[in-house]
Every structure is written in structure tokens, then in C-alpha cells.
Amino acid sequence: MDLQQRWLKGRVRELRRWTDALFSLYIDADPMDFEAGQFVKLALASTSGSELVGRPYSFVNAPQQRPHEFLCVIVPGGPLSARLASLQGGDPVFLSTHPSGFLVLSEVPDAKTLWLISTGTGIGPFMSILRTDAPWRRFENVVLVHGTRHLADRVYRDLITGIAASHPRQFREVSLVSQDQVSADSSILAGRIPL
């Protein structure tokens, strides 16, 4: 299989920094057939330029939305994330052509309540799912639980507020913060999600 069959070339439309380590990457590329909750590999040319260095990232956008959107965190010493964080509008980036993953609603049995439990960047695929019609048609209640270390790590606040406003009877959000002080009158819980 040659490079064109395995990789789709895209261009950065925007990079949004949430914190020093967290960022969202928006990529213009051809449409791709995927199910909300799946991931692809993002890749850049190696420093030698002889190969691509890729790592998996979940779609944050719904399948019909463009640009493609990914929530990323800089991994100290990692081979790709810091390089992705330095990209600017127009820079090339490659996407693998075959989305993968089973964190999708087609794998979830019918139930009254859908629990979406995440920490850190794990909220990304749930944002993709929540941007589709499927959870609102299938489940009576949808609960998003997101645990972070710091208050600033609570990303996509506008999107979550919009989802809550659109589905006030179905949607609930539970936020937990483990390392910052949380005021007693806040709706944010102090602590972490236990295993």
C-alpha cells in the first residue's frame, strides 16, 4: 500500500490553545467516513523527512462537520505532540485514511441512561458523539462526567453549555477537579474519578 492509500494530506486551519499543554487542532481535509467516537492517526514528516511519525487522535467533530477537529495534549518527550502544537495555519498534516475504534454508540446496548465518563483529553470522542442526533434519540438521559487536574483543563465549555441548553431534560454534566481549589458553592466537585 503506497503513501496515498494510507494517508490523506490536510492543512491546518487553526490551532486553539486551551492551556500551555492542551490544544485543539482544526484540519481542512477531504471528507472521511467515520462513526462519532472513532479516531485516526495524525502524522507529520519525521525530522529526516524520510517517513511519517503518527499517533492516534480521536475526532471531536461530528462526522458531517468540517473541519476535522482533534483535542491534543503535549506529551513531554513525545515524538509528535509538541510538533503538532507548533503548527500554524496552512501547515501540512497527514491523516490516516481508515478511522478505527469501538468507542461508538453502535457498540453500546440500549439503556435508559448513557454514561460518558472521561478524564483529560478523553472528553474528545464524547464531544463528537454529543454533536450527533444518536444519543438524543436512543437514550432518555445522557450524563457526561469529566475529570481534570485543573479548572483550566475543563475544555469545550461553550459547546457543553450549548448542549445543555438544547437538551435540558436529557443532559447532565458532572465535572471533577483534583488539584485546584473548588469553591463550596460551585457545581464542580473536588476530587478524582476512582477506578
C-alpha positions as CSV (number, residue, x, y, z in Angstrom):
1,M,0.0,0.0,0.0
2,D,1.5,3.3,-1.0
3,L,1.5,6.6,0.9
4,Q,-1.6,8.0,-1.0
5,Q,-3.7,4.9,0.0
6,R,-2.7,5.1,3.7
7,W,-2.6,8.9,4.3
8,L,-4.8,11.9,3.4
9,K,-3.0,15.2,3.2
10,G,-4.7,18.0,5.1
11,R,-3.8,21.6,6.1
12,V,-4.1,23.2,9.5
13,R,-7.0,25.7,9.5
14,E,-6.5,26.8,13.1
15,L,-4.8,25.8,16.4
16,R,-6.6,26.8,19.5
17,R,-4.7,26.8,22.8
18,W,-6.7,26.0,25.9
19,T,-3.7,25.9,28.2
20,D,0.1,25.6,27.8
21,A,-0.3,21.8,27.3
22,L,-3.9,21.4,25.9
23,F,-4.8,22.5,22.3
24,S,-7.4,21.8,19.6
25,L,-6.2,21.3,16.1
26,Y,-8.6,22.1,13.2
27,I,-7.6,20.4,9.9
28,D,-9.1,21.0,6.4
29,A,-9.0,17.7,4.6
30,D,-11.3,15.7,2.3
31,P,-14.4,14.2,4.0
32,M,-13.8,10.9,5.7
33,D,-16.4,8.2,6.6
34,F,-16.2,7.6,10.4
35,E,-18.5,7.0,13.3
36,A,-18.6,9.5,16.2
37,G,-16.2,8.3,18.8
38,Q,-13.6,6.9,16.4
39,F,-10.0,8.0,15.8
40,V,-7.4,8.3,13.1
41,K,-3.7,8.8,13.2
42,L,-2.3,12.3,12.7
43,A,1.2,12.4,11.3
44,L,4.0,14.7,10.3
45,A,7.1,14.0,8.3
46,S,10.0,12.8,10.5
47,T,12.9,15.2,11.1
48,S,14.8,13.4,8.4
49,G,11.8,13.7,6.1
50,S,12.1,10.0,5.1
51,E,9.0,8.7,6.9
52,L,5.9,9.9,8.7
53,V,5.6,9.9,12.5
54,G,1.9,9.3,13.5
55,R,-0.1,8.9,16.7
56,P,-3.9,8.2,17.2
57,Y,-6.2,11.1,18.0
58,S,-10.0,11.0,18.4
59,F,-12.3,13.1,16.2
60,V,-14.0,15.9,18.2
61,N,-16.2,17.0,15.3
62,A,-19.3,15.0,14.3
63,P,-18.9,13.0,11.1
64,Q,-20.8,15.6,8.9
65,Q,-18.9,18.6,10.4
66,R,-15.8,20.3,8.9
67,P,-13.1,21.0,9.6
68,H,-11.8,17.8,11.3
69,E,-11.1,18.6,14.9
70,F,-8.8,16.9,17.4
71,L,-8.1,17.6,21.1
72,C,-4.4,17.1,21.9
73,V,-2.1,17.3,24.9
74,I,1.6,17.9,24.8
75,V,3.4,14.7,26.0
76,P,6.8,15.7,27.3
77,G,9.4,14.0,25.2
78,G,6.8,12.6,22.9
79,P,7.7,12.2,19.2
80,L,4.7,14.2,17.8
81,S,2.5,16.2,20.2
82,A,4.9,19.2,20.7
83,R,5.4,19.4,16.9
84,L,1.6,19.4,16.4
85,A,1.4,22.2,19.0
86,S,3.7,24.3,17.0
87,L,1.8,24.1,13.7
88,Q,0.3,27.2,12.1
89,G,-2.5,27.9,9.6
90,G,-1.7,26.3,6.2
91,D,0.9,23.8,7.5
92,P,0.5,20.3,6.1
93,V,-0.5,17.4,8.3
94,F,-1.4,13.8,7.4
95,L,-4.5,11.8,8.5
96,S,-4.7,8.0,8.2
97,T,-7.4,7.0,5.7
98,H,-9.1,4.3,7.8
99,P,-10.8,5.5,11.1
100,S,-10.7,2.9,13.9
101,G,-12.1,2.3,17.3
102,F,-15.1,0.9,19.1
103,L,-15.9,3.8,21.5
104,V,-19.0,4.3,19.4
105,L,-22.8,4.1,20.1
106,S,-23.3,1.2,17.7
107,E,-21.3,-0.9,20.3
108,V,-23.5,0.3,23.3
109,P,-26.6,-1.7,24.2
110,D,-29.9,0.1,24.7
111,A,-30.4,1.5,28.1
112,K,-32.2,4.3,29.9
113,T,-29.1,6.3,30.7
114,L,-25.9,6.8,28.7
115,W,-22.9,7.5,30.9
116,L,-19.9,9.1,29.2
117,I,-17.0,9.0,31.7
118,S,-13.7,10.7,30.8
119,T,-10.6,12.3,32.1
120,G,-8.4,14.8,30.3
121,T,-8.5,14.6,26.5
122,G,-10.7,11.6,26.8
123,I,-13.6,14.0,26.5
124,G,-12.8,14.4,22.8
125,P,-14.7,11.4,21.4
126,F,-17.6,12.2,23.6
127,M,-17.9,15.7,22.2
128,S,-18.1,14.0,18.7
129,I,-20.9,11.7,19.9
130,L,-22.8,14.5,21.7
131,R,-22.8,16.6,18.4
132,T,-24.8,13.9,16.7
133,D,-28.5,13.1,16.9
134,A,-27.9,9.5,18.0
135,P,-27.6,9.8,21.8
136,W,-30.7,12.1,22.0
137,R,-32.8,9.6,20.0
138,R,-31.6,6.5,21.8
139,F,-31.3,7.4,25.5
140,E,-33.7,9.0,28.0
141,N,-30.7,10.5,29.9
142,V,-27.2,11.4,28.9
143,V,-24.6,12.1,31.6
144,L,-21.2,13.5,30.8
145,V,-18.6,13.0,33.5
146,H,-15.3,14.8,33.0
147,G,-12.4,14.7,35.5
148,T,-9.4,17.1,35.1
149,R,-6.5,18.1,37.3
150,H,-7.1,21.9,36.9
151,L,-10.0,24.1,36.3
152,A,-8.4,25.4,33.1
153,D,-8.4,21.9,31.7
154,R,-12.2,21.9,31.6
155,V,-12.3,22.5,27.8
156,Y,-15.2,22.9,25.4
157,R,-17.3,24.9,28.0
158,D,-19.3,26.8,25.3
159,L,-20.1,23.6,23.5
160,I,-21.2,21.8,26.7
161,T,-23.3,24.8,27.7
162,G,-25.0,24.8,24.3
163,I,-25.7,21.0,24.5
164,A,-27.2,21.5,28.0
165,A,-29.4,24.3,26.6
166,S,-30.5,22.2,23.6
167,H,-31.3,19.1,25.8
168,P,-32.2,20.4,29.2
169,R,-34.3,17.4,30.2
170,Q,-31.9,14.8,28.9
171,F,-28.4,16.1,29.6
172,R,-26.4,16.3,32.8
173,E,-22.8,17.2,33.3
174,V,-20.6,16.2,36.2
175,S,-17.2,18.0,36.5
176,L,-14.4,16.9,38.9
177,V,-11.2,18.8,39.5
178,S,-8.5,17.1,41.5
179,Q,-5.7,19.7,42.0
180,D,-7.3,23.1,42.1
181,Q,-9.3,24.6,45.0
182,V,-13.0,24.4,44.2
183,S,-15.4,26.9,45.9
184,A,-18.1,25.3,48.1
185,D,-20.9,26.9,46.1
186,S,-19.6,25.6,42.8
187,S,-21.2,22.9,40.8
188,I,-17.8,21.4,40.2
189,L,-16.8,18.6,42.5
190,A,-13.4,18.4,44.2
191,G,-11.6,15.0,43.7
192,R,-11.0,12.4,41.1
193,I,-12.8,9.6,39.4
194,P,-11.9,6.4,41.4
195,L,-11.2,3.2,39.5
